[in-house]
Amino acid sequence: MHDSPERPGIKRPKSRNRLIEAFSVDEPRYFLGQVAFAAGISSNLLKAWISRRVVPMGHHDREAHGKGSSRIFTLRRALAIGLTAELVHFGLSASAAGFLSPSGMDTALEESAGDPLGINSLIAIYPHDGTAEIIPWNCSLKKLLGKDAPAKNSKDILSSILVVSTQRIAARVLLRLGELE
């Protein structure tokens, strides 16, 4: 006869599913190694990006204050670093990816009312005057090309774009950060 969880004196095993308390995406919580793991890059690469200012520290992130102290990142910055890593994997330069990623993730977070689990957007990145620019995917082609689109020279008209799912990147980063806790 097997023991039933309803019988007195029998304790049910604790669930492995934990309730994760709600916190702000701007609350500093993650160390450099955790953010690097979540983004799928090495800690040394992330340190290099930070020292070269490829990845700028955000307003709420905490810089290291002397020997032995650690940088502490917010979830907003971890998501932006994840997007930066994704864009670099697709061939953008680290400086262009680092410049574009914070605004791309900020836009995605705004659309989800600050809920990282609710991010559900695509962004398109296209070359523009030797740089790159992020636009919301739901933008019209006419708006993308400008008011005078028909009058543009054929060499100036958009020929290719990179579409990135911020939802998938956010899900990957959140999953990897959850593995660490």
DAQUITA-V617515 format. One record per backbone hydrogen bond with DSSP energy under -0.5 kcal/mol. CO is the residue of the C=O (numbers start at 0). NH is the residue of the N-H. If there is no record, write none. Layout:
co	nh
CO	NH
CO	NH
This chain:
co	nh
3	6
6	9
8	10
15	17
17	19
18	20
23	26
24	75
25	27
29	72
30	34
31	35
32	36
33	37
34	38
35	39
35	40
36	39
41	45
42	46
43	47
44	48
45	49
46	50
47	51
48	53
48	54
49	52
53	55
60	62
61	71
65	68
70	31
71	61
72	28
72	29
73	77
74	78
75	79
76	80
77	81
78	82
79	83
80	84
81	85
82	86
83	87
84	88
85	89
86	91
87	90
92	96
93	97
94	98
95	99
96	100
97	101
99	103
100	104
101	105
102	106
103	107
104	108
105	109
106	110
107	111
108	113
109	112
111	114
113	115
114	117
115	118
120	165
120	166
121	136
122	163
123	134
124	161
125	132
127	130
130	127
132	125
134	123
135	138
139	143
140	144
141	145
145	148
147	150
147	151
148	151
152	155
152	156
153	156
160	162
161	124
161	163
163	122
163	165
164	168
165	169
166	170
167	171
168	172
169	173
170	174
171	175
172	176
173	177
174	178
175	179
176	179
176	180
